[in-house]
Amino acid sequence: MVSGRWITQAGNKPPRSLTACSSLPPEGAAAPAVRQSRSCGPGLQRSEPPRLLTVRGSLPLEQGVALAVQQGRPRSPGLAFRPVRALIAIFSIAACAGAACAAGTSDVKSTTESAGCKPVYLTLDTGHMEVAPLMADILKRHQVKVTFFAANERTQTGDGSLGTHWAGWWKARASEGHEFASHTFDHTYWRADVPGAGGAATQFRVRPSAGPSEGKESVWTAKQYCEEIGRASTRLQEITGKKPLPIFRAPGGKTSPALLAAAKSCGYAHAGWAPAGFLGDELPSDKYPNDLLLKKALQGIQPGDILVAHLGIWSRKEPWAPAVLEPLITGLQSRGFCFRTLRQHPQYQSWIEAQSGALPGQATK
């Protein structure tokens, strides 16, 4: 059983970005990520900083999730308010609006819990986008701000998730105060490091799951990979008029220390998710129905966790969103949690502030 709250890959140091290993999906599908998967497994080693774990080995995706589910029968999420709990929830949510919740802190749990606000960080990656309007309505209704990681993925309607058809949707989210970051433009998976010949810099074997090179493998330099991250950020700024955060999320959370170093050198830190923050929307719905995923999330999520879901998953027969999204939000809020963006995350705040003065494509020292 994995102990500790975060999962990261070796070599991913400042700003302590979180990553989760996962298997590569079928072409055109989004990649699942859990704390143990085909590319990660039971071999655990301590890495710096403390409380971060390096995960190696191999374990099938569904087996990894099944282990987590089987650790104990999920308790009832208790979505119905009792009078006393309702008063506690009202107090907690109101307290979240104060300065203690808005201010960043290096001690997420102790400082913010004492102020009545237990922060979590909901992040949403692009997908087929058909459920995106319904998800946006829920976020607005409950005054939840999220961080969107966007790639130009294939969509059920329109010309891609960063295409002209969806431009108005993204602009509306910017006006509501959400944050944006790159998911690579063509949803490009890192496949392996390629040693440079004659002592040259490491290169990377990659495979996009969207765009003109969909499904084709090629070898990129660090500069080319940085340009791929930057393309999505540039497009987001063109659409929204808002500068994206200097962070990115690799599709599937798949990275290497060399890839992370390359991205950092051009001004992008990697953001993954917490083990309990994998909300399961990419899993097969016959084995992992929505009610089970909801109960598991409400039972396992802890203060400071980064959560991940998607704006539509092609393969899931019983769509996770919007069915689970609203009870997840209200269930967490009833327990005194509040939602914040990664701009406010204590492990990214200093990085984001430092990069605000950097030139495009360059990281500050």
Steps between C-alpha positions, in 0.01 A plus 500: 500500500634842413556724800527875494285752317682596184648311210786640299768379267868513585675817408184710510617755753416872525223585514418149628252439222277198533485233235316174466611218275250337273472272203473638152141484373373388162560763237258786538410414858606691810751330727401374845724561796509341842771459755583156363466412132662330207791739509517525879487239769566379852872581528501812715795715597522819700595807300551864588319700626357291790157344453552455127519150360666365188298220345656240274416159365184388323142430593192498273285808527178333610687284752654809652164670539341179627762481775412850610128423497546170686689657788168549671134541425439868431295669766184675403580841354231649721370748244183572697560775754404457861427827681828513691708400199323761291604771743858372494500498119361854482767622742778321313401629157457853633842484663649398167412840360729668751863596461624178663355295214604738225860528620754232407688308767775242508308303762174428321346271757581668831450863399193478283318239708538720806333779304206274409597449136651174378618575144491261209602578144269373227665480158323412175676372190350528154300220340221470245341813657136394459441520877707816544200742504324297770817483706549876468145558625569291810825681573327837468204396713725394786755780451785253443814614320715238327818473295447381141779312320428532129615321187344520156333160525238352270146599598153366434395843376721758332858518383689392811496606863715807425336565165271780391182322606597488869678835519197675651470235767859551611461877499196471727698289746772766509242764589389280792850498648622150415867431426653337191813302417646287221426132448727504189335613178452163327458306825849362449608205712856453618598143414869472588826687537741469207869544593671764291777375270853597595403656828225718351198594710232242566214492252152359537288248314146638487163413350214750457143377538360795305603724212661419165749252652242313711624154590844547342817475705790736450807620690505858625764723649439684826436812296231330296326372812510846655347641181219243527420613854518862390262453206214412733581788735513745210168379362334525842618860537376584149154363583456621856713815514641361826859385547512129587688376801867400443421136570397209280361151529646223287231275351456199723732665752782319320838670533865434573750700705662616175166613358414689818839670495452599136157648574626683804785651298246674279278613785248221562457296819305177484174454691360156565247392763468331838421127522150561637465782248470257209121517466471197273310651209722308254427158649245252355159581645392134527771435760515850647149651496448862588366436850810299592735769366311769689515312830867421455584865427302635795665247728858546382554866406714694747577872544753618243419228245508578129204335326475408132209434266425572135266698276360182350639147468440311177522148638289515817145373439351660812634856484664617822410860432281671584340222709781475758630855485220674689464251789879492528515878536211523747624197693846651544360841586279342768818364657661843517706480180540796269622509140800698382706522183861394456604865504424478873666163558788543751733283292446706183452855630867597513568344158210685340606828657860451386400421143279807475813703437666256262515540125286259292668159476754576772508398865630731769801389697 
